[in-house]
Amino acid sequence: QVQLVESGGGLVQPGGSLRLSCAASGIMINTYTMAWYHQAPGKQRELVAAATNGGFTDYAESVKGRFTISRDNAKNTVYLQMNSLKPEDTAHYYCTAARSWPRTDYWGQGTQVTVSS
């Protein structure tokens, strides 16, 4: 059974930082493109960042220069370092795995990030 388990979300003040983690089981992430999406209330789910198993990364324009996706294949874990957080970053963040990007094979349950003073 494949599981993607996100952690690290929470409440943070504007300008603060959080690091999200996504621990995978049942798959080896070194054969997948791993990505983070977010969805705010009343809005569509959006791609935040993606990292291929070859080391290529891509980011939404709104997070470039602030967020960094990384992967530790040995730990089978993907991270999203989020700096300079803004209230508009408030959303539920989901980890995904795609064998043939952009067709996603697996989704995690997500973790909530709330940026508020």
N, C-alpha and C positions, 0 to 999 in steps of 0.2 A: 504494500500500500504506500502510495506516494504522499508525503506531507511536506508542506512548506509552512514553517512556523515563524511568524514575525514577532519581534519584540523591540522594545526601546522607545515606544511612543510615550506621549504624556503631555503635560501642560508646561509651556515654556513662554517666557516673556519675549516680546519683539527684540530682535538682535541676538537672541540666544542661539544655542546649538543643541542638536540631538543627533545620536547615531542609532539608526535602525539596523537590526540584524534579521537575517532570514536563514534559518537552519533547515536544510533539506534532508529528507530521508526517503529511501526507496528509489532514488535516482542518484547518479553521479553528475554533479553540475558541470563537470569539465566537458560534457558533451552537449550542453545546452547554452543558449543565450539567456541570460538572466536579466530581469528588468524589475523596475518599480513603477507602479501606477498610483495615482491618487484620485479620490473622488470626494468632492465637497457636496454638502447637502443641496439638492436641487440642480446639480450640475452633472455633466457627463464625466465618465471616467477618462482620465488623460494619462498619457505616458509621461513619466518624470525623467527616467534615466534607464539606459540599457547597456549591458556589457556582454560582448560576444566571448566565446571561449578562446578566440584568437587575440583578445586584448583590445579590440575596438570598443570605444564608448561613445554614447550619444546622449544628449540632454535636451530637455525642453528649453526653449529660449528663456522662459521665466525663471529658471533655476541655474542657468550657466554662470559659472564663477562663484556660486554659493554652495552647490551640492556636488558631492563626489561619490560615484558608485565604485565599489571595489569588490573583488571576489577572492576568497581563500579556498582554492580547490581542495587543499589538504583537509580543511575543516568542513568542507561541503557547505560553506556559508557565504552569503552575499551581504554586503553592508551598504548603507546609504548614510554618508556623513552630511548633515544639513547644518550649514552655518548661516549667520545673518538672517535668521528666520523672520518672516513677515506674517502679519495676520492673514494675508491671502494664501499662505501655505497651509492653513488649517484644513484638514481633510483626513479621510481614512486612507491609509497607505497600504498597498498590496504588493506582495512579491510574486513574480511569475517566472515560469520556466518554459522555454520554447525550443523544441528540437529543430524546427524549420521556421525561423523568424520571418514574418511577425505572427505566425499562427501559434498562439499560446496553447501549451498542453496542460499546464497546471497553474492553479491559483492558490495562494494562501488565504487565510481568513482575514488578514489585515490587522493593522494597529492604528489607533487614533492618535493624531498629532493636533494639538490645539495651541495656537500662538495667540496669546492675549495678555494684556497687562491687568 
